[in-house]
Amino acid sequence: MPSQAHSINLPGVEFDSFELLNFGSLEVKAEPVRFGFQIDLTPSVLLSQVAFGLMQKGGDGTRLGFAVRLDLDRGEIWDIANNSGLIGWIDEPQNYLSAATSEPILLSLEIERMGSALLPKLQVGGEEWLYPAVRSLEAIEFVAVAGCSAAHAEGLELFSNAALWNEAVKKA
């Protein structure tokens, strides 16, 4: 993973209204594996829309991945990679905004590959949601992205401690 994040453009995904940073990439082989991306967000009262996820890098024009838009004002979590709509709600989102000066919020996607299924789990703070699964039979290179609405691009400095991981899952 690079020591510094850099801007990235991902056409074909509902990221148009976001200023995104690339936090590195990882290759996921076509075998049982667990992988993910996590990053800390120090929320700000000026920052209401955040996006983060793991998206397929390159490819033949088709996009595979997992990315969400967090509406910190309303507490809504939207799928923006696969157009499956509303994933869930954050309980008491105002607590995240009021805690902005003290504790960062952990944003995490953990995906397990079992056969052709990629089974993701989303975590925002201490809350978890199941994210819609996708299917792929091939090895995939993912890029980790996070960002905020383009109108508040100065908020990009609120992301820290990005981590990518990839570990084999032992067969039973």
Secondary structure, DSSP 8 states (H G I E B T S, - for coil): --SS-EE---TTSTTTTEEEEEEEEEEE-SSSEEEEEEEEE---TT--EEEEEEEE-S-SS---EEEEEEETTTTEEEE-SS--EEEEE-SSHHHHHHTTTT--EEEEEEEEEETTEEEEEEEETTEEEE---EE--S-EEEEEEEEEEGGGGGGGGGEEEEEEEEEE----
